[in-house]
Amino acid sequence: MKKISEIIEQVIVTQPFLEEALAFGFLNLTAFAEYIRPYIERESQKSLSVHAIKMALSRMEKPKNIREKIPKRSFHNMSTRIGLSIMTLPRSSKSVEIVTGCMIETRRKNDHFFTMIEGIHEIDIIYETSIHQHLLWQIPVSLQLLCVPDLALISIDLSDIEISTPWLFYSITKQLAFHNINIIQVLSTYHEFGIIVSVSNLKHAVSVLMS
């Protein structure tokens, strides 16, 4: 039979937000004990009081994944681009052919921002909204699953050291999540990490990442 402390640790270490909150004393132990009580009772196969679970939480050492307080990272090598849209298409040979043709033509004529993210089932194209009407002439409405305008890109330049640092991308997305900033899409190369947000959130997001 598992110990209460072992079951609690299983809950905590798989959820980084909870892990940090507990390690840094931000967690309301009574409320959290009440929330996880059904799971703890099911796993331990016995009835437990909220007080007993709370005491087990208070006796826990820092979760294994947190050896010391991880400093909040600030990112200053950033650039932004506004006036973007995302269009989602089903992934098929026809879609790939059309999107590739649009990309080649767009780059050849005026070098507008245009990139493609290819998943297993869908393709996202991210492009300057100024060429939206032109794309509509080439991409049939029947292929368009979704189109979202009024977007902005935050591009963060990363060093080789930062790329090999654990928790890097989590530290970026965590800061935005804590400030209720929705990430619509991400795109990256080896030394660049790009975040797509709504234009209305751009100023706030940049301020959060630079602070």
Rosetta constraint file for C-alpha pairs under 8 A:
AtomPair CA 1 CA 44 HARMONIC 6.42 0.50
AtomPair CA 2 CA 6 HARMONIC 6.47 0.50
AtomPair CA 2 CA 7 HARMONIC 6.76 0.50
AtomPair CA 2 CA 43 HARMONIC 7.39 0.50
AtomPair CA 2 CA 44 HARMONIC 5.79 0.50
AtomPair CA 3 CA 7 HARMONIC 6.49 0.50
AtomPair CA 3 CA 44 HARMONIC 6.98 0.50
AtomPair CA 4 CA 8 HARMONIC 6.19 0.50
AtomPair CA 4 CA 40 HARMONIC 6.96 0.50
AtomPair CA 4 CA 44 HARMONIC 6.83 0.50
AtomPair CA 4 CA 53 HARMONIC 7.40 0.50
AtomPair CA 4 CA 56 HARMONIC 7.04 0.50
AtomPair CA 5 CA 9 HARMONIC 6.13 0.50
AtomPair CA 5 CA 56 HARMONIC 6.01 0.50
AtomPair CA 5 CA 57 HARMONIC 7.43 0.50
AtomPair CA 5 CA 60 HARMONIC 7.34 0.50
AtomPair CA 6 CA 10 HARMONIC 6.37 0.50
AtomPair CA 7 CA 11 HARMONIC 6.55 0.50
AtomPair CA 7 CA 40 HARMONIC 6.49 0.50
AtomPair CA 7 CA 43 HARMONIC 7.14 0.50
AtomPair CA 7 CA 44 HARMONIC 7.72 0.50
AtomPair CA 8 CA 12 HARMONIC 6.22 0.50
AtomPair CA 8 CA 40 HARMONIC 7.24 0.50
AtomPair CA 8 CA 57 HARMONIC 7.46 0.50
AtomPair CA 9 CA 13 HARMONIC 5.95 0.50
AtomPair CA 9 CA 63 HARMONIC 7.26 0.50
AtomPair CA 10 CA 14 HARMONIC 6.59 0.50
AtomPair CA 11 CA 15 HARMONIC 7.00 0.50
AtomPair CA 12 CA 16 HARMONIC 7.36 0.50
AtomPair CA 12 CA 18 HARMONIC 5.88 0.50
AtomPair CA 12 CA 19 HARMONIC 5.34 0.50
AtomPair CA 12 CA 63 HARMONIC 7.42 0.50
AtomPair CA 13 CA 18 HARMONIC 7.89 0.50
AtomPair CA 13 CA 19 HARMONIC 5.88 0.50
AtomPair CA 13 CA 63 HARMONIC 6.46 0.50
AtomPair CA 13 CA 64 HARMONIC 7.30 0.50
AtomPair CA 13 CA 65 HARMONIC 6.90 0.50
AtomPair CA 14 CA 19 HARMONIC 7.97 0.50
AtomPair CA 15 CA 19 HARMONIC 6.17 0.50
AtomPair CA 16 CA 20 HARMONIC 6.11 0.50
AtomPair CA 17 CA 21 HARMONIC 6.15 0.50
AtomPair CA 18 CA 22 HARMONIC 6.03 0.50
AtomPair CA 18 CA 27 HARMONIC 7.64 0.50
AtomPair CA 19 CA 23 HARMONIC 6.14 0.50
AtomPair CA 19 CA 63 HARMONIC 6.40 0.50
AtomPair CA 19 CA 66 HARMONIC 7.81 0.50
AtomPair CA 20 CA 24 HARMONIC 5.97 0.50
AtomPair CA 20 CA 66 HARMONIC 7.65 0.50
AtomPair CA 21 CA 25 HARMONIC 5.95 0.50
AtomPair CA 21 CA 26 HARMONIC 4.68 0.50
AtomPair CA 21 CA 27 HARMONIC 5.17 0.50
AtomPair CA 22 CA 26 HARMONIC 6.11 0.50
AtomPair CA 22 CA 27 HARMONIC 5.34 0.50
AtomPair CA 22 CA 62 HARMONIC 7.65 0.50
AtomPair CA 23 CA 61 HARMONIC 7.99 0.50
AtomPair CA 23 CA 62 HARMONIC 5.22 0.50
AtomPair CA 23 CA 63 HARMONIC 6.73 0.50
AtomPair CA 23 CA 66 HARMONIC 7.53 0.50
AtomPair CA 24 CA 69 HARMONIC 7.69 0.50
AtomPair CA 27 CA 32 HARMONIC 7.37 0.50
AtomPair CA 28 CA 32 HARMONIC 6.11 0.50
AtomPair CA 29 CA 33 HARMONIC 5.82 0.50
AtomPair CA 29 CA 54 HARMONIC 5.75 0.50
AtomPair CA 29 CA 57 HARMONIC 7.05 0.50
AtomPair CA 29 CA 58 HARMONIC 7.59 0.50
AtomPair CA 30 CA 34 HARMONIC 6.25 0.50
AtomPair CA 30 CA 50 HARMONIC 7.05 0.50
AtomPair CA 30 CA 51 HARMONIC 7.49 0.50
AtomPair CA 30 CA 54 HARMONIC 5.90 0.50
AtomPair CA 31 CA 35 HARMONIC 6.22 0.50
AtomPair CA 32 CA 36 HARMONIC 6.26 0.50
AtomPair CA 33 CA 37 HARMONIC 5.82 0.50
AtomPair CA 33 CA 50 HARMONIC 5.66 0.50
AtomPair CA 33 CA 51 HARMONIC 7.75 0.50
AtomPair CA 33 CA 53 HARMONIC 5.57 0.50
AtomPair CA 33 CA 54 HARMONIC 5.40 0.50
AtomPair CA 33 CA 57 HARMONIC 7.84 0.50
AtomPair CA 34 CA 50 HARMONIC 5.57 0.50
AtomPair CA 36 CA 40 HARMONIC 6.18 0.50
AtomPair CA 37 CA 41 HARMONIC 6.03 0.50
AtomPair CA 37 CA 48 HARMONIC 7.37 0.50
AtomPair CA 37 CA 49 HARMONIC 7.88 0.50
AtomPair CA 37 CA 50 HARMONIC 6.76 0.50
AtomPair CA 37 CA 53 HARMONIC 7.29 0.50
AtomPair CA 38 CA 42 HARMONIC 6.13 0.50
AtomPair CA 39 CA 43 HARMONIC 6.17 0.50
AtomPair CA 40 CA 44 HARMONIC 5.93 0.50
AtomPair CA 41 CA 45 HARMONIC 5.48 0.50
AtomPair CA 41 CA 46 HARMONIC 5.35 0.50
AtomPair CA 41 CA 47 HARMONIC 5.62 0.50
AtomPair CA 41 CA 48 HARMONIC 6.33 0.50
AtomPair CA 42 CA 46 HARMONIC 7.15 0.50
AtomPair CA 48 CA 52 HARMONIC 6.54 0.50
AtomPair CA 48 CA 53 HARMONIC 7.22 0.50
AtomPair CA 49 CA 53 HARMONIC 6.62 0.50
AtomPair CA 50 CA 54 HARMONIC 6.07 0.50
AtomPair CA 51 CA 55 HARMONIC 6.12 0.50
AtomPair CA 52 CA 56 HARMONIC 6.33 0.50
AtomPair CA 53 CA 57 HARMONIC 6.24 0.50
AtomPair CA 54 CA 58 HARMONIC 6.21 0.50
AtomPair CA 55 CA 59 HARMONIC 6.24 0.50
AtomPair CA 56 CA 60 HARMONIC 6.43 0.50
AtomPair CA 62 CA 66 HARMONIC 6.49 0.50
AtomPair CA 62 CA 67 HARMONIC 7.36 0.50
AtomPair CA 63 CA 67 HARMONIC 7.90 0.50
AtomPair CA 66 CA 70 HARMONIC 7.75 0.50
AtomPair CA 72 CA 171 HARMONIC 7.24 0.50
AtomPair CA 73 CA 171 HARMONIC 6.89 0.50
AtomPair CA 73 CA 172 HARMONIC 7.72 0.50
AtomPair CA 73 CA 209 HARMONIC 7.71 0.50
AtomPair CA 74 CA 209 HARMONIC 5.62 0.50
AtomPair CA 74 CA 210 HARMONIC 4.93 0.50
AtomPair CA 74 CA 211 HARMONIC 5.84 0.50
AtomPair CA 75 CA 156 HARMONIC 7.15 0.50
AtomPair CA 75 CA 209 HARMONIC 5.67 0.50
AtomPair CA 75 CA 210 HARMONIC 5.13 0.50
AtomPair CA 76 CA 156 HARMONIC 7.90 0.50
AtomPair CA 76 CA 209 HARMONIC 7.86 0.50
AtomPair CA 76 CA 210 HARMONIC 5.71 0.50
AtomPair CA 77 CA 156 HARMONIC 5.87 0.50
AtomPair CA 77 CA 157 HARMONIC 5.41 0.50
AtomPair CA 77 CA 158 HARMONIC 7.77 0.50
AtomPair CA 78 CA 154 HARMONIC 6.77 0.50
AtomPair CA 78 CA 155 HARMONIC 5.49 0.50
AtomPair CA 78 CA 156 HARMONIC 4.51 0.50
AtomPair CA 78 CA 157 HARMONIC 6.17 0.50
AtomPair CA 79 CA 154 HARMONIC 5.95 0.50
AtomPair CA 79 CA 155 HARMONIC 5.25 0.50
AtomPair CA 79 CA 156 HARMONIC 6.70 0.50
AtomPair CA 80 CA 152 HARMONIC 7.06 0.50
AtomPair CA 80 CA 153 HARMONIC 5.44 0.50
AtomPair CA 80 CA 154 HARMONIC 4.63 0.50
AtomPair CA 80 CA 155 HARMONIC 6.11 0.50
AtomPair CA 81 CA 152 HARMONIC 5.58 0.50
AtomPair CA 81 CA 153 HARMONIC 5.08 0.50
AtomPair CA 81 CA 154 HARMONIC 6.78 0.50
AtomPair CA 82 CA 150 HARMONIC 7.79 0.50
AtomPair CA 82 CA 151 HARMONIC 6.35 0.50
AtomPair CA 82 CA 152 HARMONIC 4.32 0.50
AtomPair CA 82 CA 153 HARMONIC 6.42 0.50
AtomPair CA 82 CA 199 HARMONIC 6.84 0.50
AtomPair CA 83 CA 128 HARMONIC 5.80 0.50
AtomPair CA 83 CA 129 HARMONIC 5.61 0.50
AtomPair CA 83 CA 130 HARMONIC 7.58 0.50
AtomPair CA 83 CA 149 HARMONIC 7.87 0.50
AtomPair CA 83 CA 150 HARMONIC 6.02 0.50
AtomPair CA 83 CA 151 HARMONIC 6.11 0.50
AtomPair CA 83 CA 152 HARMONIC 6.33 0.50
AtomPair CA 83 CA 199 HARMONIC 7.96 0.50
AtomPair CA 84 CA 126 HARMONIC 6.80 0.50
AtomPair CA 84 CA 127 HARMONIC 5.49 0.50
AtomPair CA 84 CA 128 HARMONIC 4.47 0.50
AtomPair CA 84 CA 129 HARMONIC 5.02 0.50
AtomPair CA 84 CA 149 HARMONIC 6.39 0.50
AtomPair CA 84 CA 150 HARMONIC 6.09 0.50
AtomPair CA 84 CA 151 HARMONIC 4.86 0.50
AtomPair CA 84 CA 152 HARMONIC 5.78 0.50
AtomPair CA 84 CA 153 HARMONIC 7.68 0.50
AtomPair CA 85 CA 126 HARMONIC 5.74 0.50
AtomPair CA 85 CA 127 HARMONIC 5.58 0.50
AtomPair CA 85 CA 128 HARMONIC 6.23 0.50
AtomPair CA 85 CA 129 HARMONIC 5.43 0.50
AtomPair CA 85 CA 132 HARMONIC 8.00 0.50
AtomPair CA 85 CA 147 HARMONIC 7.12 0.50
AtomPair CA 85 CA 148 HARMONIC 5.51 0.50
AtomPair CA 85 CA 149 HARMONIC 4.25 0.50
AtomPair CA 85 CA 150 HARMONIC 6.25 0.50
AtomPair CA 85 CA 151 HARMONIC 5.71 0.50
AtomPair CA 86 CA 124 HARMONIC 6.53 0.50
AtomPair CA 86 CA 125 HARMONIC 5.63 0.50
AtomPair CA 86 CA 126 HARMONIC 4.61 0.50
AtomPair CA 86 CA 127 HARMONIC 6.61 0.50
AtomPair CA 86 CA 146 HARMONIC 7.89 0.50
AtomPair CA 86 CA 147 HARMONIC 5.58 0.50
AtomPair CA 86 CA 148 HARMONIC 5.16 0.50
AtomPair CA 86 CA 149 HARMONIC 6.53 0.50
AtomPair CA 86 CA 151 HARMONIC 7.91 0.50
AtomPair CA 87 CA 124 HARMONIC 5.69 0.50
AtomPair CA 87 CA 125 HARMONIC 5.35 0.50
AtomPair CA 87 CA 126 HARMONIC 6.70 0.50
AtomPair CA 87 CA 144 HARMONIC 6.89 0.50
AtomPair CA 87 CA 145 HARMONIC 7.49 0.50
AtomPair CA 87 CA 146 HARMONIC 5.61 0.50
AtomPair CA 87 CA 147 HARMONIC 4.33 0.50
AtomPair CA 87 CA 148 HARMONIC 6.50 0.50
AtomPair CA 88 CA 122 HARMONIC 6.73 0.50
AtomPair CA 88 CA 123 HARMONIC 5.66 0.50
AtomPair CA 88 CA 124 HARMONIC 4.52 0.50
AtomPair CA 88 CA 125 HARMONIC 6.51 0.50
AtomPair CA 88 CA 144 HARMONIC 6.06 0.50
AtomPair CA 88 CA 145 HARMONIC 5.38 0.50
AtomPair CA 88 CA 146 HARMONIC 5.06 0.50
AtomPair CA 88 CA 147 HARMONIC 6.38 0.50
AtomPair CA 89 CA 95 HARMONIC 6.92 0.50
AtomPair CA 89 CA 122 HARMONIC 5.68 0.50
AtomPair CA 89 CA 123 HARMONIC 5.14 0.50
AtomPair CA 89 CA 124 HARMONIC 6.41 0.50
AtomPair CA 89 CA 143 HARMONIC 5.63 0.50
AtomPair CA 89 CA 144 HARMONIC 5.10 0.50
AtomPair CA 89 CA 145 HARMONIC 5.40 0.50
AtomPair CA 89 CA 146 HARMONIC 7.31 0.50
AtomPair CA 90 CA 95 HARMONIC 7.02 0.50
AtomPair CA 90 CA 121 HARMONIC 6.12 0.50
AtomPair CA 90 CA 122 HARMONIC 4.44 0.50
AtomPair CA 90 CA 123 HARMONIC 6.05 0.50
AtomPair CA 90 CA 143 HARMONIC 6.67 0.50
AtomPair CA 90 CA 144 HARMONIC 7.65 0.50
AtomPair CA 90 CA 145 HARMONIC 7.05 0.50
AtomPair CA 91 CA 95 HARMONIC 6.11 0.50
AtomPair CA 91 CA 96 HARMONIC 7.04 0.50
AtomPair CA 91 CA 118 HARMONIC 7.49 0.50
AtomPair CA 91 CA 119 HARMONIC 7.39 0.50
AtomPair CA 91 CA 120 HARMONIC 7.03 0.50
AtomPair CA 91 CA 121 HARMONIC 5.11 0.50
AtomPair CA 91 CA 122 HARMONIC 4.43 0.50
AtomPair CA 91 CA 123 HARMONIC 5.46 0.50
AtomPair CA 92 CA 96 HARMONIC 6.24 0.50
AtomPair CA 93 CA 97 HARMONIC 6.12 0.50
AtomPair CA 94 CA 98 HARMONIC 6.21 0.50
AtomPair CA 95 CA 99 HARMONIC 6.03 0.50
AtomPair CA 95 CA 123 HARMONIC 7.94 0.50
AtomPair CA 95 CA 143 HARMONIC 7.56 0.50
AtomPair CA 96 CA 100 HARMONIC 5.90 0.50
AtomPair CA 97 CA 101 HARMONIC 6.17 0.50
AtomPair CA 98 CA 102 HARMONIC 6.24 0.50
AtomPair CA 98 CA 138 HARMONIC 7.41 0.50
AtomPair CA 98 CA 139 HARMONIC 6.92 0.50
AtomPair CA 99 CA 103 HARMONIC 6.14 0.50
AtomPair CA 99 CA 116 HARMONIC 7.89 0.50
AtomPair CA 99 CA 125 HARMONIC 7.78 0.50
AtomPair CA 99 CA 139 HARMONIC 7.96 0.50
AtomPair CA 100 CA 104 HARMONIC 6.23 0.50
AtomPair CA 101 CA 105 HARMONIC 6.16 0.50
AtomPair CA 102 CA 106 HARMONIC 5.93 0.50
AtomPair CA 102 CA 135 HARMONIC 7.28 0.50
AtomPair CA 102 CA 138 HARMONIC 7.59 0.50
AtomPair CA 103 CA 107 HARMONIC 6.09 0.50
AtomPair CA 103 CA 114 HARMONIC 6.34 0.50
AtomPair CA 103 CA 115 HARMONIC 7.35 0.50
AtomPair CA 104 CA 108 HARMONIC 6.06 0.50
AtomPair CA 105 CA 109 HARMONIC 6.10 0.50
AtomPair CA 106 CA 110 HARMONIC 6.13 0.50
AtomPair CA 106 CA 111 HARMONIC 6.03 0.50
AtomPair CA 106 CA 112 HARMONIC 6.25 0.50
AtomPair CA 106 CA 114 HARMONIC 7.48 0.50
AtomPair CA 107 CA 111 HARMONIC 4.06 0.50
AtomPair CA 107 CA 112 HARMONIC 6.19 0.50
AtomPair CA 107 CA 113 HARMONIC 7.93 0.50
AtomPair CA 107 CA 114 HARMONIC 7.76 0.50
AtomPair CA 112 CA 127 HARMONIC 7.50 0.50
AtomPair CA 112 CA 128 HARMONIC 6.49 0.50
AtomPair CA 113 CA 126 HARMONIC 7.82 0.50
AtomPair CA 113 CA 127 HARMONIC 5.44 0.50
AtomPair CA 113 CA 128 HARMONIC 5.69 0.50
AtomPair CA 114 CA 125 HARMONIC 7.05 0.50
AtomPair CA 114 CA 126 HARMONIC 5.70 0.50
AtomPair CA 114 CA 127 HARMONIC 4.32 0.50
AtomPair CA 114 CA 128 HARMONIC 6.79 0.50
AtomPair CA 115 CA 125 HARMONIC 5.71 0.50
AtomPair CA 115 CA 126 HARMONIC 5.35 0.50
AtomPair CA 115 CA 127 HARMONIC 6.51 0.50
AtomPair CA 116 CA 123 HARMONIC 6.96 0.50
AtomPair CA 116 CA 124 HARMONIC 5.71 0.50
AtomPair CA 116 CA 125 HARMONIC 4.45 0.50
AtomPair CA 116 CA 126 HARMONIC 6.32 0.50
AtomPair CA 117 CA 123 HARMONIC 5.73 0.50
AtomPair CA 117 CA 124 HARMONIC 5.09 0.50
AtomPair CA 117 CA 125 HARMONIC 6.34 0.50
AtomPair CA 117 CA 187 HARMONIC 7.59 0.50
AtomPair CA 118 CA 122 HARMONIC 6.45 0.50
AtomPair CA 118 CA 123 HARMONIC 4.58 0.50
AtomPair CA 118 CA 124 HARMONIC 6.50 0.50
AtomPair CA 119 CA 123 HARMONIC 5.83 0.50
AtomPair CA 127 CA 131 HARMONIC 7.55 0.50
AtomPair CA 127 CA 132 HARMONIC 7.87 0.50
AtomPair CA 128 CA 132 HARMONIC 7.24 0.50
AtomPair CA 129 CA 149 HARMONIC 7.02 0.50
AtomPair CA 129 CA 150 HARMONIC 7.99 0.50
AtomPair CA 131 CA 135 HARMONIC 6.35 0.50
AtomPair CA 132 CA 136 HARMONIC 6.35 0.50
AtomPair CA 133 CA 137 HARMONIC 6.76 0.50
AtomPair CA 134 CA 138 HARMONIC 7.03 0.50
AtomPair CA 135 CA 139 HARMONIC 5.94 0.50
AtomPair CA 136 CA 140 HARMONIC 6.84 0.50
AtomPair CA 136 CA 141 HARMONIC 7.47 0.50
AtomPair CA 139 CA 143 HARMONIC 6.93 0.50
AtomPair CA 139 CA 144 HARMONIC 7.59 0.50
AtomPair CA 140 CA 144 HARMONIC 7.02 0.50
AtomPair CA 150 CA 198 HARMONIC 6.06 0.50
AtomPair CA 150 CA 199 HARMONIC 5.67 0.50
AtomPair CA 151 CA 196 HARMONIC 6.69 0.50
AtomPair CA 151 CA 197 HARMONIC 5.77 0.50
AtomPair CA 151 CA 198 HARMONIC 4.37 0.50
AtomPair CA 151 CA 199 HARMONIC 4.95 0.50
AtomPair CA 152 CA 196 HARMONIC 5.66 0.50
AtomPair CA 152 CA 197 HARMONIC 5.49 0.50
AtomPair CA 152 CA 198 HARMONIC 5.82 0.50
AtomPair CA 152 CA 199 HARMONIC 5.22 0.50
AtomPair CA 152 CA 202 HARMONIC 6.64 0.50
AtomPair CA 153 CA 194 HARMONIC 6.46 0.50
AtomPair CA 153 CA 195 HARMONIC 5.65 0.50
AtomPair CA 153 CA 196 HARMONIC 4.67 0.50
AtomPair CA 153 CA 197 HARMONIC 6.54 0.50
AtomPair CA 154 CA 194 HARMONIC 5.54 0.50
AtomPair CA 154 CA 195 HARMONIC 5.17 0.50
AtomPair CA 154 CA 196 HARMONIC 6.48 0.50
AtomPair CA 154 CA 197 HARMONIC 7.85 0.50
AtomPair CA 154 CA 202 HARMONIC 7.88 0.50
AtomPair CA 154 CA 206 HARMONIC 7.60 0.50
AtomPair CA 155 CA 192 HARMONIC 6.37 0.50
AtomPair CA 155 CA 193 HARMONIC 5.68 0.50
AtomPair CA 155 CA 194 HARMONIC 4.33 0.50
AtomPair CA 155 CA 195 HARMONIC 6.49 0.50
AtomPair CA 156 CA 192 HARMONIC 5.52 0.50
AtomPair CA 156 CA 193 HARMONIC 5.17 0.50
AtomPair CA 156 CA 194 HARMONIC 6.25 0.50
AtomPair CA 157 CA 191 HARMONIC 5.87 0.50
AtomPair CA 157 CA 192 HARMONIC 4.77 0.50
AtomPair CA 157 CA 193 HARMONIC 6.72 0.50
AtomPair CA 158 CA 162 HARMONIC 5.91 0.50
AtomPair CA 158 CA 163 HARMONIC 6.39 0.50
AtomPair CA 158 CA 191 HARMONIC 4.94 0.50
AtomPair CA 158 CA 192 HARMONIC 5.80 0.50
AtomPair CA 158 CA 193 HARMONIC 7.36 0.50
AtomPair CA 159 CA 163 HARMONIC 6.28 0.50
AtomPair CA 159 CA 191 HARMONIC 6.54 0.50
AtomPair CA 160 CA 164 HARMONIC 6.54 0.50
AtomPair CA 160 CA 191 HARMONIC 7.48 0.50
AtomPair CA 161 CA 165 HARMONIC 6.43 0.50
AtomPair CA 162 CA 168 HARMONIC 6.99 0.50
AtomPair CA 163 CA 168 HARMONIC 7.38 0.50
AtomPair CA 163 CA 190 HARMONIC 7.92 0.50
AtomPair CA 163 CA 191 HARMONIC 7.45 0.50
AtomPair CA 167 CA 171 HARMONIC 5.84 0.50
AtomPair CA 168 CA 172 HARMONIC 6.56 0.50
AtomPair CA 169 CA 173 HARMONIC 6.28 0.50
AtomPair CA 170 CA 174 HARMONIC 5.68 0.50
AtomPair CA 171 CA 175 HARMONIC 6.26 0.50
AtomPair CA 172 CA 176 HARMONIC 6.76 0.50
AtomPair CA 172 CA 209 HARMONIC 7.20 0.50
AtomPair CA 173 CA 177 HARMONIC 6.08 0.50
AtomPair CA 173 CA 183 HARMONIC 7.98 0.50
AtomPair CA 174 CA 178 HARMONIC 6.05 0.50
AtomPair CA 175 CA 179 HARMONIC 6.56 0.50
AtomPair CA 175 CA 208 HARMONIC 6.90 0.50
AtomPair CA 175 CA 209 HARMONIC 7.11 0.50
AtomPair CA 176 CA 180 HARMONIC 6.36 0.50
AtomPair CA 176 CA 181 HARMONIC 5.13 0.50
AtomPair CA 176 CA 182 HARMONIC 7.29 0.50
AtomPair CA 176 CA 183 HARMONIC 7.89 0.50
AtomPair CA 176 CA 205 HARMONIC 6.52 0.50
AtomPair CA 176 CA 208 HARMONIC 7.00 0.50
AtomPair CA 176 CA 209 HARMONIC 7.70 0.50
AtomPair CA 177 CA 181 HARMONIC 5.61 0.50
AtomPair CA 177 CA 182 HARMONIC 6.87 0.50
AtomPair CA 179 CA 208 HARMONIC 7.88 0.50
AtomPair CA 181 CA 197 HARMONIC 7.87 0.50
AtomPair CA 181 CA 201 HARMONIC 6.61 0.50
AtomPair CA 181 CA 205 HARMONIC 6.86 0.50
AtomPair CA 182 CA 197 HARMONIC 6.55 0.50
AtomPair CA 182 CA 198 HARMONIC 7.96 0.50
AtomPair CA 183 CA 195 HARMONIC 6.66 0.50
AtomPair CA 183 CA 196 HARMONIC 6.05 0.50
AtomPair CA 183 CA 197 HARMONIC 5.30 0.50
AtomPair CA 184 CA 195 HARMONIC 7.66 0.50
AtomPair CA 184 CA 196 HARMONIC 5.45 0.50
AtomPair CA 184 CA 197 HARMONIC 5.45 0.50
AtomPair CA 184 CA 198 HARMONIC 7.52 0.50
AtomPair CA 185 CA 195 HARMONIC 6.17 0.50
AtomPair CA 185 CA 196 HARMONIC 4.97 0.50
AtomPair CA 185 CA 197 HARMONIC 7.30 0.50
AtomPair CA 186 CA 193 HARMONIC 7.55 0.50
AtomPair CA 186 CA 194 HARMONIC 5.52 0.50
AtomPair CA 186 CA 195 HARMONIC 4.65 0.50
AtomPair CA 186 CA 196 HARMONIC 5.87 0.50
AtomPair CA 187 CA 193 HARMONIC 6.34 0.50
AtomPair CA 187 CA 194 HARMONIC 4.93 0.50
AtomPair CA 187 CA 195 HARMONIC 6.55 0.50
AtomPair CA 188 CA 192 HARMONIC 5.41 0.50
AtomPair CA 188 CA 193 HARMONIC 4.46 0.50
AtomPair CA 188 CA 194 HARMONIC 5.39 0.50
AtomPair CA 189 CA 193 HARMONIC 6.57 0.50
AtomPair CA 197 CA 201 HARMONIC 6.38 0.50
AtomPair CA 197 CA 202 HARMONIC 6.44 0.50
AtomPair CA 198 CA 202 HARMONIC 6.47 0.50
AtomPair CA 199 CA 203 HARMONIC 7.97 0.50
AtomPair CA 201 CA 205 HARMONIC 6.00 0.50
AtomPair CA 202 CA 206 HARMONIC 6.20 0.50
AtomPair CA 203 CA 207 HARMONIC 6.22 0.50
AtomPair CA 204 CA 208 HARMONIC 6.19 0.50
AtomPair CA 205 CA 209 HARMONIC 6.27 0.50
AtomPair CA 206 CA 210 HARMONIC 6.11 0.50
AtomPair CA 207 CA 211 HARMONIC 6.02 0.50
